[in-house]
Amino acid sequence: MWPETKSRAELELSLLRRELEEYRDLIEKVHQAEPSKIELAALAAFVHAYYTGIESIFKRIATEVDGDSSDGGRWHSDLLRSMAQPTEKRKAVVSIGLRHVLGKYLEFRHVFRHAYNFELKWSRMGDLVLDAEEVLNRLEAELRSFFSGDAPDEAS
């Protein structure tokens, strides 16, 4: 199903995996102690880039599969919401559970784009950093199911 879209999604997933590897040492470090202000800013940039990569996959699916090129004021949240809903042309891309998890990354994206670095708080973003690999594994699994024609597990 949709071989070009699948190929581009796989490429984006590999780039996300590389991004995660680039920050692995810092992520491991903050498992033990809270980050410094500079480390916090670097990790915020990581979370922003991480979600942007995920959003790129979703935007490609929306454009190439659904034929939708929404760009209204709420297109980021509309895009994420639409990925957990089937359309006439496809099954749901991700489960509702994963959509809710990714919603936290989307919320942080907004904070990152509109806040000063000194306003960043580890307490508000730590879980996003520490859970990034697990979330990526889950996304990869759900995208594999989507591209193979299986529906996502709604209980997730």
Residue pairs with C-beta under 8 A, 6 or more apart in sequence:
1 147
1 148
1 149
2 64
2 65
2 147
4 64
5 60
5 61
5 64
5 65
6 147
8 57
8 60
9 57
9 60
9 61
9 143
9 147
12 53
12 56
12 57
12 60
13 57
13 136
13 139
13 140
13 143
15 53
16 50
16 53
16 54
16 136
17 136
19 46
19 49
19 50
19 53
20 27
20 50
20 132
20 133
20 136
23 42
23 43
23 46
26 35
26 39
26 42
26 43
27 43
27 129
27 130
27 132
27 133
29 35
29 39
30 39
30 43
30 122
30 126
30 129
30 130
31 130
34 122
34 126
35 42
35 43
35 122
37 117
37 118
40 117
40 120
40 122
40 125
41 117
41 120
43 125
43 129
44 108
44 112
44 117
44 120
44 125
45 112
46 129
46 132
47 105
47 108
47 109
47 112
47 125
47 128
47 129
47 132
48 108
48 109
48 112
48 113
50 105
50 132
50 136
51 102
51 105
51 106
51 108
51 109
52 109
54 102
54 105
54 139
55 76
55 79
55 80
55 106
57 143
58 79
58 80
58 82
58 83
58 93
59 79
61 83
61 90
61 93
62 68
62 69
62 70
62 79
62 82
62 83
63 69
65 87
65 89
65 90
66 82
66 87
66 89
66 90
67 89
68 82
70 78
70 79
72 78
76 106
76 109
76 110
77 103
77 106
80 99
80 102
80 103
80 106
81 99
83 92
83 93
83 94
83 99
84 92
84 93
84 94
84 95
84 96
84 98
84 99
84 152
85 92
86 92
86 151
90 146
91 146
91 149
91 150
91 151
91 152
92 146
92 151
92 152
93 142
93 143
93 146
93 152
94 102
94 139
94 142
94 143
94 146
94 152
95 142
95 152
95 153
95 154
95 155
95 156
96 154
96 156
97 154
97 155
97 156
98 135
98 138
98 139
98 142
98 152
98 156
101 131
101 135
101 138
102 135
102 139
104 127
104 128
105 128
105 135
108 124
108 125
108 128
111 120
111 124
112 120
138 156
142 152
142 156
145 151
145 152
146 152
